Amino acid sequence: MAELLRTRALTFGYQRRALTAPIELVLHSGEIVVVLGPNGSGKSTLFRTLLGIVPPIAGDVRWSGRLLAHYSRRELSGCVAWVPQTPGAAFEFTVEQYVMLGRLGRLPVGASPGRADRTAVARAIERLGLERLRSRALSRMSGGERQLAAVARALAQEASTLMLDEPTTSLDFGNQGRVLDVLASLAGDGLGIVYSTHDPNHALRAGTRALVYLPAGAVAFGAVEELVEPATLSRVYGVPVDGARTRDGRLVLALAPVARAAPFAAVSRAGSCE
């Protein structure tokens, strides 16, 4: 498997204040790295650092063995395609027009899309099962359909890695499953995938390795089945987490039941309102 991304002693944050301990992360083709941690722990800031939007405090980021600082924005677009948490468009794009935006990084300034661009767009739309919606405006699509269109846009970029910030946020149960299945399928085709989520079950369903933000700025990186488990997650989120196995042996995680308070004792007549 080709190595797509590696960080070495990477610290990141703002105003020289590191959000976590140094991070050692590696992604190979066909792998899915899932990032887990509480709100405000720095998951989105990590992504911005990996994309070169926020400079690292220390350490380095390498895409395909080459330092991030040595890439132009156009060159980096061949390494990684970005899907933000709430993808959208400033204009009333159709799906086809929106997915074509993924080709802009490969076009010379002022050039119009050519045959190769139209082919890449058609292939991405077909890959995400959006053929019947290709002429529909994004505003007339469900949240799940728009999320799939955003993944198609990233796929049309023909980068070797897809990076997604909470791709299942605000989606219903069925669309969450569809998006995760698409990511697993794309990894099966050899792409590298990095995505963040607030649901550890999503990591178990579509994840190879996990980067987990622990208390006090500590981090852990390793196999999903080793890190995404009740004891570790109880530390991460500061609440008891339970796990159970399905009939086929899959682990399912949930918050531990809330302890029920004892019933109120009957109020004595002396203290009643009667």
Secondary structure, 3 states (H helix, E strand, C coil): CCEEEEEEEEECEECCEECCCCECCEEECCCEEEEECCCCCCHHHHHHHHCCCCCCCEEEEEECCEEHHHCCHHHHCCCEEEECCCCCCCCCCEHHHHHHHHHHHHCCCCCCCCHHHHHHHHHHHHHCCCHHHCCCEHHHCCHHHHHHHHHHHHHHCCCCEEEECCCCCCCCHHHHHHHHHHHHHHHHCCCEEEEECCCHHHHHHCCCEEEEECHHHCEEEEEHHHHCCHHHHHHHHCCCEEEEECCCCCEEEEECCCCCCCCCCCCCHHHCCC
